[in-house]
């Protein structure tokens, strides 16, 4: 599971998980190859909205919370 940390253009985003793909070296992904969920990593989103870079520990904590709640179901369609 990853979080989108930056929209590059209409086709690509940068994603990170705070472990294997850290915020310092996010992975470039084609939007077509992603499975979208309805869940937001709210703390990560808050950092990004302020123009700040969230720490890897923040990303890991948010993803762990999402997994523990059993959230992250795929969007229909």
Buried (B, 14 or more C-beta within 10 A) or exposed (E): BBBBBBEEEEEBBBBBBBEEBBBEEBEEBEBEEEEEEEBBBEBBBEBBEEEEBBBBEBBBBBBEBBEEEEEEEEEEE
